[in-house]
């Protein structure tokens, strides 16, 4: 088992040192960059002041985007399921019509 790495992440001009495995490193760095971009964008808008408020707004925005995507996926799977059921019904009807 390999020892965890300690990496430096920069979010909103602050450095955070985090331990992670080598396998998690890229994902963690990518997540930190994404969060930094969201927080920088909120900060630059000038409407929100304070690190904690910027962090909360970024978290809310990211969570909202995630939940919207999850709902879209759920809707797509239901839509696909409905289409499959409709096709099955058409096939059953055709088989019954020609089978007689």
C-alpha positions in Angstrom: 0.0 0.0 0.0 1.4 3.4 -1.0 1.6 6.3 1.3 -0.7 9.2 0.7 0.6 12.2 -1.2 0.2 15.8 0.1 -0.7 18.1 -2.7 -1.2 21.9 -2.8 -4.4 23.2 -4.2 -5.0 26.9 -4.9 -8.6 28.1 -4.5 -9.5 31.8 -4.5 -5.9 32.8 -4.0 -5.4 30.6 -1.0 -3.3 27.5 -0.7 -4.8 24.3 0.7 -2.7 21.2 1.4 -4.6 18.0 1.0 -3.6 14.3 1.4 -4.8 11.9 -1.3 -3.7 8.8 -3.1 -2.0 9.0 -6.4 -5.1 7.6 -8.1 -7.2 10.5 -6.7 -4.7 13.3 -7.5 -5.9 14.2 -11.0 -9.6 14.3 -10.0 -8.9 16.3 -6.9 -6.8 18.9 -8.8 -9.5 19.1 -11.5 -12.2 19.6 -8.8 -10.1 22.3 -7.2 -9.7 24.1 -10.5 -13.4 23.9 -11.2 -14.3 25.2 -7.7 -11.7 28.0 -8.1 -13.2 29.1 -11.4 -16.7 29.2 -9.9 -15.5 31.2 -6.9 -13.4 33.6 -9.0 -16.4 34.2 -11.2 -18.6 35.0 -8.2 -16.0 37.2 -6.6 -15.5 39.2 -9.9 -19.3 39.8 -10.1 -18.9 42.0 -7.1 -22.3 41.1 -5.7 -21.0 38.7 -3.0 -18.4 39.8 -0.4 -16.5 37.5 1.9 -14.7 34.2 1.4 -17.4 32.2 3.3 -20.3 33.7 1.3 -18.5 33.1 -2.0 -17.8 29.5 -1.0 -21.4 28.9 -0.1 -22.7 30.5 -3.3 -20.3 28.4 -5.4 -21.4 25.3 -3.5 -25.0 26.1 -4.1 -24.4 26.8 -7.8 -22.5 23.6 -8.3 -25.1 21.6 -6.4 -27.9 23.1 -8.4 -26.2 22.3 -11.7 -25.6 18.7 -10.5 -29.2 18.2 -9.5 -30.5 19.6 -12.7 -28.3 17.2 -14.7 -29.5 14.3 -12.5 -33.1 15.3 -13.1 -32.4 15.4 -16.9 -30.9 11.9 -16.7 -33.9 10.6 -14.8 -36.2 12.1 -17.3 -34.3 10.7 -20.2 -34.4 7.2 -18.7 -38.1 7.5 -18.1 -38.6 8.8 -21.6 -36.6 5.9 -23.1 -38.5 3.4 -20.9 -41.8 4.9 -22.2 -40.6 4.5 -25.8 -39.5 0.9 -25.2 -42.9 0.1 -23.8 -44.7 1.7 -26.7 -42.6 -0.3 -29.2 -43.3 -3.5 -27.3 -47.0 -2.7 -27.4 -46.8 -2.1 -31.2 -44.9 -5.4 -31.7 -47.5 -7.3 -29.6 -50.3 -5.7 -31.6 -48.6 -6.6 -34.9 -47.8 -10.1 -33.8 -51.4 -10.7 -32.6 -52.8 -9.1 -35.8 -50.7 -11.3 -38.2 -50.8 -14.4 -36.0 -54.5 -14.8 -36.4 
